Structure formats: C-alpha cells, structure tokens
C-alpha cells in the first residue's frame, strides 16, 4: 500500500491510497479480552486489510488528524482516519467536512432547518453551518487507525 499526500490543512492531512499487490497480514483470531485463552486457539491465518477496511477504493482516502477536538469520540492527534467519499451522511455520523476553506472532522447533527458540526471535546464550540458558509461533507469516517 502506498499513501500519496493530496491535501494539507491545519486540522487534517489527506492521502490518496494505492494498493500494489496483496495486502495480507497474519491474523491471530480470538484474542481474549477477558481470561487468557489456550494457545491452541491461536491459529495463524491471513487477513486482507484492503478487503476488510476499504469497500470502495476509488472513493477512499486516508486522513491524519491534527488537533484534539474529537478526543471524546476516540479520535486523537496523529490518528489516521479511513474516509469514504461515496457514503451518504447520516445524523450523528463522523465526517470530514470542508467549511470556509478548512478541512475538519466533526460529528454531524441535523436539526429541523440547521446542520451543526459538533466537536467531541468541551473546549471547542459547535459550528453552525449557515447559508453563508462554504460547506461540503467531503466524506464519512469509516475506521480510525490508532498508534499505541
């Protein structure tokens, strides 16, 4: 897999992705989050991350998060988002939006005649999208890749 930087803003860096060959990685199924399971349960198989994480490759991009406005949604500075531009937005989804010349990642809230972009950090105010706003929902966040 190769990531090619296409856009950079104060809040997000976007990458197009290109897969070269297979993207198989070893997978240990059934890792217990409770009591340890016997070693015999750890069967070595392969997983194709492209097939698991990307449903529409031409419309899918990666975005590296800059900032902490979404920390209460589990999105931290430096995380990588998998963003699908082909998905429709829904109320309460997390989306990458372009508003007034800036990219941002926020939760979408639809009210009667108003669309809000909600941060997941009380230190940041909600953003009301108005008719004067230059606005587009650029894509829907489908997965978050974190570093430990």
PyMOL commands that set and color helices and strands:
alter all, ss='L'
color gray80, all
select helices_A, chain A and resi 39-41+49-53+57-59+71-73
alter helices_A, ss='H'
color red, helices_A
select strands_A, chain A and resi 2-8+12-18+24-28+44-48+60-65+80-84+94-99+102-110+115-118+127-129+135-145
alter strands_A, ss='S'
color yellow, strands_A
deselect
rebuild
show_as cartoon
